[in-house]
Amino acid sequence: MGTRRNQFAFCLLLAGSAAVAQDPHFTQFYAAPTHLSPGFAGTTVQSRFALQFRDQWPTIPGAFVSYNLAADQYLGNLNSGIGLLASHDRAGTGGLSSTSIALQYAYEIKLKHKVFLRPALQFGYARRSVDYSRLVFNDQLSRGGDVSSYEFYDGRRKGYADIGSGLLLFTPKIWFGFALLHMNHPNESLLDNESPMPSQFNMHGGYRLKMRTPGMVRKDAQSVVMAFNYRAQGKYDQLDIGAYFEHDPIFAGLWYRGIPIKSYGPGRANNDAIAAVVGFKAGDWRFGYSYDITISLLALNSGGAHEITAIYELADKRKKRSMARRRVVPCAKF
């Protein structure tokens, strides 16, 4: 029994170490910007709803599947934005899953004409669990593998409070910000030990270049959006950088993820993926799809990553036009 428990503990710790290394990430990180930083809460004309689905490395058993649901609202009378963020992530053959929900608040400060600063806070609650029925141990293998365990076990769960903050500076063309998540280093151990979650640091920014073509009407305006997102958590870090071309109602872009000048050891360069992004706008909806081409050592076996996003912006059309003329919001959408 002791050996079995030790093996179970080892499996949980192994799964936990992978989960601690990095929180779920999204290639289309600006499709749900409040997942990136609470500073983006309410950076809309009125209301915004966003949904993301990501299937990472689908050909590997126990791959990572992530869902993100976000809603945020601009409160003009209070110079504020509020947001609600819900996420679910499932990883590993042991059925390790994480679910979280968070409330966000950002206050908008006008520094000068069309230059704004938004400090923000995020308060949430998260829960991690493991599906014991999906684990296989020595006693089961010795009896043929496809049998039940001798010992009854009711699973492991852990809940904890989670606190984050953000700061966003933006103009009509440029935005730049920071976010610090898991500021309170919550204990995420499933074995009643001490396993503090490392804080996650995000630094992000971008620039929108409008392309003016003689004779082109305003509604057919074109632009190129260049953006980046650097994140670090524990001993791991990564950089997403790229650009997309936007010609209403369609857009397409290319992204790179990794830090080519950094290596985790001989033959282990920090190169993760190259991603292609395409999408279109239909009324108040935006839809996007991206595919990550893995360029790390997993390239031949991972199956890449598929990601689908949908954004809906709800606003009274007359009020939306009025607010859009006097309100500046960060430009990136995908």
ABEGO torsion letter per residue (X at the ends): XAAAAAAAAAAAAAAAAAAAABBBBBABAAABAAAABAAABGBBABBBBBBBBBBBGAABBGBBBBBBBBBBBBBAAAGBBBBBBBBBBBBEAAGBBBBBBBBBBBBBBBABBGBBBBBBBBBBBBBBBBBAAABBBAAAAAAGGBBBBABBBAEBBBBBBBBBBBBBBBBAABBBBBBBBGAAGBBABAAGBBBBBBBBBBBBBBBBBBBBBBGBBAAABBBBBBBBBBBBBEABBBBBBEBBBBBOABBBBBBBBEBAABBAEBGBBBBABBBBBBBBBBEABBBBBBBBBBABAAAAAAGEBBBBBBBBBBBBAAAAAAAAAABBBBABAX
